[in-house]
Amino acid sequence: MFTGIVECIGTIESIQEMDMTKSGGQGLSIVIKDCSNILTDCHIGDSIAINGICLTVTEFSNNSFKVGISPETLRRTNVAEWSINAKVNLERAVSNDVRFGGHYVQGHVDTIALIKSAFPDGNSIIFTFQFDHRDSQYMKYIVEKGFICIDGVSLTVTQVNDEDNSFSIAMIKHTQENVTLPLKQVGKDRVNIEVDLTGKIIEKQIISALNDQINNVDSPLVNLVNMLIDKKLKQK
């Protein structure tokens, strides 16, 4: 579990498409450097969020660490667009002594979104992001003033436009100076999106409850529907 509060910005040192070493896991591996301050208590198997993706440390030194990337992660995230020397947001998994300053972040990215626009608003920047049409189903989980995690950063939604599958956030000056989003290109770069889990849980519970009611002939819902039908029939 993470909070969406970035601890430091790291640098991609290497990307190996087929790492046959034990720590590479016979697949894609990535090494992140310039992050000594989050490795003082690191262990093999620890979880670190890289641009919002929960990944497992398979090897580390004083200033760098390696992670393996699964095919599922490649499909869901913007990892395929990463390049050597690119900057990434880093956060260790929550410990008992960490204040919960952001929101509940799993590190399980749902999909990616294009940076549609960015413009100044006083000392803030208003960023707008847009989903591809195939990912429009995620819009139902995004609400004004709700939480959203963008490239590992906990942010507040300021505007939602369901018609073109877009939403906006306002980034304050402090955040601008401590995350990677201001370094990205509008209209070109895509970011990792994790919607707030709360909406998914509520939706699942409602659907399950309704299905139980519908499939139970003696349920309150079925009885109510039957009563309304009988009432209408008697009025004819």
N, C-alpha and C positions, 0 to 999 in steps of 0.2 A: 504494500500500500504506500501511496505517496500523497503529497499535499499540493503539488503544483507550484511550489515555491522553489525556484531554481537556485541551487547552491553555488554553482560556478559554470563558466563556459569553457568547454574543452575543445580540442582540435583533433580532427581525424588524421591519424598518422599513417595508417595503411588499410587497404581493402584487399583481401585475398579471396578470390572466387572459389577456390578449392583448396582449403587448408587441411592437409592430411595429418597434421600434428595432433596429439592427444587433446590439446586445448582448442584446436580448430574444429574438432568434431566431424571431420570429413565433409565440410561444406563451407559456406561463406562465413568469413570471420572479419571482424573490424577491430582495430586498435585505436583507442582514444588516448591522447596525451594532454599535457598541461593541466593536470587535475590533481596534483599532489595533496591538496587540502581535503579532498574527500576520500583519500586512500589510506589515511593514518590508521583506521580501524577496519580496513578491508580484509575479507576472507574469500577464498575460493567458494563459489556458490552463492555469494551475495547478489542481491538484486540492485541494479542501478538503472534509473530511467534516463534514456538518451533520446532527446527530443520527444519525450512522452512515451517511449516504448520501454516496457519493463524487460530488461535483458539480464542474463546471468553472467557474472564474472567467471571466466575460465582460466585466466592468468593475469597477474598484475606485478608491477614494480613500484618504485617510489613515486613515479610520475605518470604512469600509464597503466591501462588495463585492456584486456581483450574480451570480446563477446562473440558468441556464435549467432548466426541469423538463420531462422527457419524459413522454409518456403511460404508458410502462412504469414509470417511477418512481412516478407517481400510483397505478398499480394495485398496486404491491408494498408501498408505504410508508404512513406516516401523514401525508404532506404535505398531503393534502386537509383534515386537521383543524387545520393550523397557522393562527394568527391574528396580526394585527399586535400588536406589543409582547410576544409570547410569547418566552420564553427558549429558546435552543438550544445544544447542545454543539458545540464547534468543535475540529477538529484538522487541521493541515496534513499533507500526504503526507510520508512518512518521507524524511529526507535522510541522507547518509553519516555525519554527526556526531551523530545522535540515538541514545541508548541505547534498546534494545528492552525497555521495561518491561512491556508488556502481552502481547498475543499477535498472531499474524498476522491482520490484519483487511483484507479487500478493499474494504469500503465498498459491497458489493453485497448489499443487504438481501434476505433471503429472504421475509419476511412480517411481519405485525404480531401482537402479543399484548396481551390486556387485563391491566391491573394488577388482579389478583384480591384481594390483601390486602397489608397492610403493618403490621408490629407491632415494637415495640422488643425488643431482646435485648441487655441491658447497654447499651454505648455504640454498638451496631450496630443496623441495621434489617433485618429479614427481609422481603424482597419476594417475593411469589408471583405468577407470570404464567400466563395460560391461553390456549391456542390455540383458535380456532374449530374445530369438528369437521372442516371441509374442509382444515385445515392440520395434521391429526394426523400426517401423514407426516414432519414435521420432528422429532417426538419421538425417533425412532430415532437422531438425531445428537446428542442431549442426554444426557450421562452425568454422574453424580455426580462432583464434583471436576474436571470438564472445563471448558474455556473456553466462554464465550458472549459475544457483543457485543450490548448492549442500549442503543439510542439512542446508539450510538457509544462506549459505555463497556465496556472489557474487564473481565469479571466471572467469578467462579468459581461453578459450580453446586453448591449444597449439598444439594438434594433433588430427586428426580424422581418424579412420580406419573403413570404411563402411563394409568391408568384414566380420569382426567379431563383428560388432555392439559395438565398443569400442571408447573411446576418452580419452584424457589426459589433465591434468592441472598442472601448476607449482605453488607450494605454498611457499611464502617467509617466512623467519624466524619469522617476527612479527605475521603473520597470524597463523603460527603453534602454537604459544604460547597463542593464544586467541580464538581458536575454538576447537571442539572436534574430528575432523577427524584424527589427529595423534594418538588418543587413540584407534582407532578402529583396528580390525584384518583383515589383507589382506586375501582374499579367503573365508572369512566367513561372515563378516558384509556387510549389504546393506545400501545404503544412499538414501535420498529423492532427486528427480531430478525435477526441474522446468526449462523447456527450455525457451529461450527468446520469449516473446510474439510477438515481431515484426515479426518474421518469420511466425507465425500462421496467423497474420492479413494480411500480404502480400499474402500468399497462398489463403486465403479466398476471397480476393478481385479479384485476378486473375481468380480463378475458377468461381466466380459469373459473372465477366465481360465476360469471354468466353462463359458461358452458355447463357447469354443474347444475345450475338452475334450469336451464333449457332441457337437459337430459333427465331430469327428475320430474316425473308426472305429478308428484305431490308437492313440488316446491312452491314457495310463495309467489314467484314470478309467473309460473304456469297457471296457478290458481287465479292470479290477478288478470292475466290475459283472458282466461276462460270466462271470468266474471264480466269483463268488458264486452266480450263477444255476446254473451247471453243478454246483457243489457241492451246492446244494439239490436239484437234480433227481436227482443220484446217490444222495441219502439216501432218496429215496422208493421 
